[in-house]
Amino acid sequence: MYRNTLVLPEGDPQWSADSLRAAIENLTVILMLVFGVDTRAQQAIRWADMLAERGRLPNGQNMRHVVWVRNPGEKLLQPILTPILSNQSDVSVVVLNFHDQPRAYIKVSDPLTPIALEAAFLDGQKP
């Protein structure tokens, strides 16, 4: 269904943690993490997956990936997400640069638009 998005399953915490860790450790991509399962998260995923296509290189490699973290409160995900979210609260989207450093946050209270998601992807290009 999604071309550029890894959907973490809600029912397999260990697989979710391992997959999230592997996605973050891939230093060849700008990574957008989308949190939750509500309507807002579903819309963010649809837009983010399409916008990720803009990172496709002529050789077919894509510099943009998306991970849908449907259950960010999962105990096994906390050691991975805590350093990324640091002191941020109510985050619905975060973008990591090529060095796994957070470069953009979209909070639940922020407007969610394709332009906001594209700007977040572009912030992910910053060192």
PyMOL commands that set and color helices and strands:
alter all, ss='L'
color gray80, all
select helices_A, chain A and resi 13-25+39-55+75-85+114-123
alter helices_A, ss='H'
color red, helices_A
select strands_A, chain A and resi 5-7+30-35+64-69+91-96+102-107
alter strands_A, ss='S'
color yellow, strands_A
deselect
rebuild
show_as cartoon
